[in-house]
Amino acid sequence: MNQLVYIATFGMVIGNVLFPIWFFQGIEKMRYITILNIIAKTIFTIGIFLLVKQRSDILFVPLLNSLGTILVGFISLGMIKRTFGVNFVYPSWSDIKYQLKEGWHVFISTVAISLYTVSNTFILGLFTNNTVVGYYASAEKIINAATGIINPISQTIYPYISRLMSESPEKGLIFIRKILLIVGGCTFLISLMIFVFTENIVDIVLGDNYRQSVIVLKIISFLPFIIGLSNIFGIQTMLNLGYKKAFSNILMLASILNVFLAIILVPAFKHIGTAFGVTISEFFVTLAMFMYLHSKGIKLLEGKHV
């Protein structure tokens, strides 16, 4: 059964490949992404209520999720052709090679992010057991929910900042400074609330059996703030200014640092060691990006650049 669930879930990968989020970002029509995602979630939700009646119906859950994602992918491609008049053509090999070369550093940075996020629970599982992994993973899910607000903001402002930068780097940096204050302020308040009300959050969200998650959540509580800053420094500023290689190098170093810290800290401190390791790694990313921009004369916190 587990194998069938994995196979059925893989349809979401196909759906995400088909869904042209890059197109709607590029033309700054983000409402289409929202509408299409609502359609996918609606199909999934209605299907759950109609088809899932008992435990043996578990396979319907990934199937419905995959079906909704794939269907929306095809709908979005049809919309691009019909609404925006974009025709599909086969790219030449030279175009493919150019795009692969152009996007190589961003691709490597994405791999690095996956490495130092997924590796945490994997390494923790090697040295401990499922119960300890559950303590850490549960706290991490709460933080992921909090940092989830950054993604739609990032997707929305990135193409706008890119256009501003092409018109005038000064205009782009002025806008980035404004966004830095907003994102930094909001994520700091979220992190502070998680830190102060850690025990209440764990009791409400996870229950009494997860008291061991309290210390983990306390340690990683400021990740939304740290990641919010690194998003502005890295994705919004470094990538838009063309510092792709430096961006990917910082993330690769962070992935190596995270694995190194995990191997050292997990055997002695278990889930607490993992929490310290990921916090140190994320702080390193933010600090390294800030220092790199500062070395290039980009002083976002001082309201000026050279």
Disulfide bonds with the S-S distance in Angstrom:
none
